[in-house]
């Protein structure tokens, strides 16, 4: 049961995180996020691509930790 809850929370948080990263990136740089398969990725410099990779990895790690904590809290409430 806990694995299914974790999966659901992680997927939802991942989708929201992806949108957040794109909006924050566009807000700071004024350019679309250089994601694979987009024209922006082909035109991005190595510096931009590396910056985006680091930024998105940091956000993904934070989301994963928060999702795990949320799942653990939810499971504790349901197990009482």
Buried (B, 14 or more C-beta within 10 A) or exposed (E): EEEEBBEEBBEEBBEEBBEBBBEBBEEEBEEBBBBEEEEBBEEBEEEBBEBBEEBBEEBBEEBBEBBEEBBEEBEEEEEE
